[in-house]
């Protein structure tokens, strides 16, 4: 038994040292959680999985590790919720899909056991008509099923219908969770992404809404509602020119579509409102009704409006100090003054990445590339965002595109090399796991054959 566990214990020791050196690396905690799980220390595995998620909520494997630990601890309801959250990060992640199915099966088994429990007639535990069905009197607390917050259904259409009902009741978090599950069952259904985009918009999660709207368009370019979702998300992001383009793209499909026509009006309304806000922000404070003496020539001065470059310089200082939220706020002000400056989007992408907001980082990197395709840094920003989203092959492509712009760019060269090493390591690990599985299978076969050999010798 010690030999079987020796590899995991050694892995934990090595990961302990790695975490001492890099305590903000979510992957290290995720990997240590897996090792603890393999050793049967599920509580410690759960602690590490929670830490991984806390550091990087976009790292889907953190939810997988947490769900596995909860399953081992028989917290099937908690595992179900965890896997659903993981699928909100990556709707196609097979580990969370199969984990969710297993958790739901366990919950159904528990419900069946509860419903099959019979009590003697006139038992004091027998329920009256107004009471809930009985739970087995021998069941422990952890065996008793919790009521899932989100119901389970058999088909994506049932989840979609439940999501629509949740949306009508303004329960947008529930709607998103339901649609996410529906997407795992039917990942090529464009309407599901369009609907989830609407829910994200209602929660002011405009970057996520934009990603879903664009996915819906990609799946079915003739689905006009997706263009209205895209326009609404872009308005929320204050990218008004792009919102106009989105609504106009929709009108190419149907020139009379009312939602697109109204959307164009909304763009101008929100643009005017936004410009007025900026104007109010930049004007000096209103003079009080009391007369004030005429300032002297020496004291007469007005507070000048800051330029985009000044906001950019302040943002850079905030970035260096690790104040990424402040940096984003300052760069956003700079962008409002200079919306065609590709460097601003590239810089904001870096700040979003530092906060683990990889969808937003990706959008800004792509905007920077759109504005100036020859700006090589934007490609490395795009690659960083894609790495955060675990889209490794796309990140590799982004680095390659950057090197087409500047073949000597060290960031793209080192990033590409690291990814190539990662793919090699991944392949080697896969081969090692396959060999281990084959060896274990052969050892099992020999064990099963040994009784027959003994009988033959007798």
QUIJOTA-V316398 format. One record per residue. PSI is psi as a letter, one per 30 degrees, with the letter a starting at -180 (NA if undefined). OMEGA is omega in whole degrees, -180 to 180 (NA if undefined). Layout:
<<PSI OMEGA> <PSI OMEGA>>
//
This chain:
<<e 179> <e 180> <e -179> <e -175> <f -173> <e -179> <e -179> <e 179> <e 178> <e 178> <e -180> <e 179> <e 180> <e 179> <e 175> <e -180> <e 180> <e -180> <e 176> <e -178> <f -176> <i -173> <f -180> <g -179> <j -175> <e -177> <e 180> <e 178> <e 179> <e -180> <e 179> <e 175> <e 179> <e 180> <e 177> <e 178> <e -179> <f 177> <f -180> <g 178> <i -170> <e 178> <e 179> <e 176> <e 179> <e 179> <e -180> <e 179> <e 178> <e 179> <e 179> <e 180> <e 180> <e -179> <e -177> <j -179> <f 180> <f 179> <j -170> <f -179> <f 176> <e 179> <e 177> <e 180> <e -179> <e 179> <e 179> <e 179> <e 180> <e 177> <e 180> <e 178> <g 179> <g 174> <i -172> <e 178> <e 178> <e 179> <e 179> <e 180> <e -180> <e 180> <e 178> <e 178> <e 177> <e -180> <f 172> <f 178> <e -180> <j -175> <f -176> <g -177> <j -171> <e -180> <e 179> <e 178> <e -180> <e 178> <e 179> <e 180> <e 179> <e 179> <e 179> <e 178> <e 179> <e 178> <e 178> <e 177> <e 179> <e 179> <e 179> <e 179> <e -179> <e -177> <f -179> <f -178> <k 179> <k 178> <l 179> <l 177> <k 179> <g 177> <k 178> <f 178> <f -180> <k -175> <l 169> <l -179> <f -175> <f -175> <l 179> <l 175> <k -175> <l 170> <k -178> <k -178> <f 180> <f -176> <k 175> <l -178> <e -177> <f 178> <f -176> <k -175> <k 171> <l 177> <j -179> <k 180> <f 180> <k -178> <l 178> <k -180> <l -177> <e -173> <l 178> <e -180> <e 178> <e 177> <e -180> <e 180> <e 179> <e 179> <e 178> <e 179> <e 178> <e 179> <e 180> <f 180> <g -180> <g 176> <i -169> <e 176> <e 178> <e -180> <e 180> <e -180> <e 179> <e -180> <e 179> <e 177> <e 178> <e -180> <e 178> <f 179> <f -177> <i -172> <f -180> <g -179> <j -176> <e -177> <e -179> <e 178> <e 179> <e -180> <e 180> <e 176> <e 179> <e 179> <e 177> <e 178> <e -179> <f 178> <g -179> <g 175> <i -169> <e 179> <e 178> <e 179> <e -180> <e 179> <e -180> <e 179> <e 180> <e 176> <e 178> <e 178> <e 179> <e -179> <e -179> <j -176> <f -179> <g 180> <j -169> <e -178> <f -179> <e 179> <e 176> <e 176> <e -179> <e 179> <e -180> <e 179> <e -179> <e 174> <e 179> <e 178> <g -180> <g 175> <i -167> <e -180> <e 179> <e 177> <e 177> <e -179> <e -179> <e 179> <e 178> <e 176> <e 177> <e -179> <f 174> <f 178> <e 179> <j -176> <f -178> <g -174> <j -169> <e -177> <e 178> <e 178> <e 178> <e 179> <e 178> <e 177> <e 180> <e -180> <e -177> <e 179> <e -178> <e 177> <e 180> <e 179> <e -180> <e 179> <e 178> <e 178> <e 179> <e -180> <e 179> <e -178> <e -174> <f 178> <l 180> <l -180> <k -176> <k -179> <k 179> <l -176> <f -179> <k -180> <k 178> <k -179> <k 178> <k -180> <k 177> <l -179> <e -178> <e -174> <f -176> <j 177> <k 176> <k 177> <j -177> <k 176> <k 179> <k 178> <l 178> <e -180> <e 179> <e 177> <e 180> <e 180> <e 178> <e 179> <e 178> <e 179> <e 179> <e 179> <e -180> <e 180> <g -180> <g -180> <i -170> <e 177> <e 179> <e 179> <e 179> <e 180> <e -179> <e 180> <e 178> <e 177> <e 179> <e -180> <e 178> <e 180> <f -176> <i -171> <f 180> <g -180> <j -175> <e -177> <e -180> <e 179> <e 178> <e 179> <e 180> <e 176> <e 179> <e 179> <e 178> <e 179> <e -179> <f 179> <g -179> <g 179> <i -168> <e 177> <e 179> <e 179> <e -180> <e 180> <e -180> <e 178> <e 180> <e 177> <e 178> <e 179> <e 179> <e -178> <e -179> <i -176> <f -179> <g 179> <j -170> <e -178> <e -178> <e 180> <e 177> <e 175> <e 179> <e 180> <e 179> <e 179> <e -180> <e 175> <e 177> <e 179> <g 178> <g 175> <i -169> <e -179> <e 177> <e 177> <e 177> <e 179> <e 180> <e 177> <e 180> <e 178> <e 177> <e 180> <f 173> <f 177> <e -179> <j -174> <f -179> <g -177> <j -173> <e -179> <e 180> <e 179> <e -179> <e 179> <e 179> <e 179> <e 179> <e 179> <e 178> <e 176> <e 178> <e -179> <e 177> <e 179> <e -180> <e 180> <e 179> <e 179> <e 179> <e 178> <e 178> <e 179> <e 179> <e 179> <e 180> <e 179> <e 179> <e -180> <e 179> <e 179> <e 179> <e 179> <e 179> <e 179> <e 179> <e 179> <e -179> <f -179> <f -172> <e 179> <e 180> <e 179> <e 179> <e 180> <e -179> <e -179> <f 177> <NA NA>>
//
